[in-house]
Amino acid sequence: MLIQKLRLKRGWSQQQLAQASGLSARTIQRIEAGQPASVETLKSIASVFEVDFSTLNAEETNMDTTMTAADEAEREAFAHVRELRGFYVACMRYILIAVALFAINLLTSPHNMWSYWAMLGLGLALAARAVRVYAPWRLFGPQWEKAQVEKRLGRPL
């Protein structure tokens, strides 16, 4: 998590960190996903971020201990933001494809509007992705109940 925080603090992508450190992007992805890194890899990343190697090494050894609730919440937040980004990219893709199909339909056969059916199919797929990302069934789930109890008690549980 520390490597990801340092990377995001500088506004770098995983690819940019990989290029700066001389590692592969896949290695950066594996480390940020929580897999152990070699000493040489940690030294390379430490030199890029201009931090002491022991800082990253200590964080690596601490990963063996149990995650705190804050770390778990942070990990879930990052995962949700990645899903949200993917949804927004899918929305942009849908708009571009829908406009292209509509234009092709108007140019080739304006009397038969087949593009509506294609847009409907793509729209249903996009709606399914939106349901997965925004998860409306979680609206009144356990986390909502806990938040309501904490609100009523005026203190965290």
Beta strands, then each sheet from edge to edge (+ up, - down):
end
